[in-house]
Amino acid sequence: MTGQDKQDTADNREPLSGQSKDKGRKSRPKKPADRWLDAVIAPYQDQLKRKARLETLSGVLAIGQAGFLAFGVGALIEGGVSFAGLVPYLIGLIAMIVARVVLSYLAGKLGHSISADLRFSLRQKLAGLLAGQSVLDIERRSAGEVAALASDVIENLDPYTSRYLSLRLQLSVIPIAIFIAVALFSWAAALVLLLCGPLIPVFMAIVGIRAKKASDKQVAALSTMSSRFLDRLQGMTTLRLFGAVGRTRSLFDGIATDYRKATMKVLRIAFLSSAALELFSALGIALIAIYVGYHYLGFTAFGSYGMPISLASGLFMLLLAPEFFTPLRDFAAAYHDRASAQSSAERLMQLLGFDNLQQSDEHNSAPHKEAAHIDGEARPIDHIAFEGCSFGYEGGRDAVLCDITLQIAKGNRIAILGRSGSGKSTLLSALCGLLSPLDGRLLFNGQAVADPEQWPLWRQSIGWIGQRPHIFHGSLLMNARLAQPSASREEVKAALSKAHADQFVAQLPRDLLTKLGETGFGISGGQVRRLAIARAALSSSSLILCDEPTADLDADTAKLVTDSLLDMAKDRILIIATHDRDVAEVCDHIYFVKDGHLREIEASELADMDTLLSYDESQSKEAGS
């Protein structure tokens, strides 16, 4: 099913009850944000219809409530009925009030349940999509923007889902029912309602255009502020070292001012629309009150079909006048919810398009099929082959690495050298499945690994040790068990010993139960690296990838880390991207990357690293010719 077909399907879905389609007239095409919102709420259409019916029935019962109250008062004052004769009116009034309260409670509970489920579903889909993105994706959003999308932007859909969608049915039923009830007693009073009622949605539609633009600017300002704030907060140490805190503060003053202005503009429009809303509704109620009052005083007699308006009928019309405007007022107030939801949808659909929504629904409807790919047995990697592979990034003009032909067997220790940006990390990314070959084939155990559905199984056999391993807030034991949660304490201690980390762990206040902060607060950089090596040793990984494991470490600590890697990687494939000559010298094979090409060098060539990093450009040209 193509993306266009899915959009057409979303457009042709049955609308919420109360919306009619004019088949003889060409329908106006919906905006992409509206089509996306339709696709999001499609699974909840039946529940939304039920909620709309409950609220509509509650609104229609207001006619009965007003009738029992008005005619009961009329019977008491004008009819001379005793208090005992008022019992039927009281029972009817109480029944109507209780019924309306129960219906409103059930509708509200259902609406909040739908909204909570929808927001949870969107956050789940957003988290799944972002988790599945490659860290090398050039379109990847910043952490602050993602946090804003997952919190405030998705939260903006709550009023739209829980209130606005069901108001459309109320708007088409309740005012008409009240208009008919009032018209039975006075066509003049009904005419007042008919003239004042439509002015509210017409005026709100005009104001809504500005509200939509203001909401767009507010959501954009919020995303910008969240993204930059988190980025600067993470780099606060660097900002202090370079004396840039003052400039950053000034920058955020400007960003916060822009967000404040955008928010106040939305509020200004909301207050303006509320003032217009109250004006027209108050005008309609006042005109009916004046008309009934003049009728009682005998100043006018028209509009009541030649019959005088009684106390009961006049009170009935006065009680129904506010109820007539209630759904109109609610709809006008909720119109801003729609504008806010559209702004949020435009942001979210950049990530969660129609295709992603459909794929996520298919994933939820067939969990066993997906689980078979992810939960299968890990595949040990005993042999790696690059057959004329070229690698590059999406949107890049040229390949970063070209014509890579390489064979790596179990037990090999490989060092990849080269300048920063030469392509070392690109090669490691390809081995993790984050980059697909532009040309050639990458094979594990003689099997091509181009199928993305098979990568979860291969990744279970790949261990990664980065330059800055992430340490989660929690105990050292919990951090060590990340790769193998079921590992016993004895197994964890054996892995720490293999990583030469047992000595510093024994010196910690609570041994394995010592709490570590984010980024390994409380232990040194070298100790963090050794803890990451212990993770890899504890796992069943048959391929270990290391990115600059000894960078920024002193000589003694770097030697400890190197020895830990070698001890841990016995009977495994170890591939290290490094600038460290000492690390390269202890490896079985050394490969050098320059100008997009990979060539093997001897350990003797490492004597002069500077010469190696600037070797004659003609060598690569001659090799290419």
Secondary structure, DSSP 8 states (H G I E B T S, - for coil): --HHHHHHHHHTS---TT----TTS------HHHHHHHHHHGGGHHHHHHHHHHHHHHHHHHHHHHHHHHHHHHHHHTS---TGGGHHHHHHHHHHHHHHHHHHHHHHHHHHHHHHHHHHHHHHHHHHHHHHS-TT-TT---HHHHHHIIIIIHHTHHHIIIIIHHHHHHHHHHHHHHHHHHHTT-HHHHHHHHHHTTHHHHHHHHHHHHHHHHHHHHHHHHHHHHHHHHHHHHTHHHHHHTT-HHHHHHHHHHHHHHHHHHHHHHHHHHHHHHHHHHHHHHHHHHHHHHHHHHHHHTS--TTSTTS---HHHHHHHHHHHHHHHHHHHHHHHHHHHHHHHHHHHHHHTTTS-HHHHHHHHHHHH-HHHHHHHHSS------EEEEEEEEE--TT-SS-SEEEEEEEEETT-EEEEEE-TTSSHHHHHHHHTTSS--SEEEEEETTEE---GGGHHHHHTTEEEE-SS----SEEHHHHHTTS-TT--HHHHHHHHHHTT-HHHHHTSTTGGG-EE-GGGTTS-HHHHHHHHHHHHHHS--SEEEEESTTTT--HHHHHHHHHHHHHHTTTSEEEEE---HHHHHTSSEEEEEETTEEEEE-GGGGG-HHHHHT--HHHHHHHH-
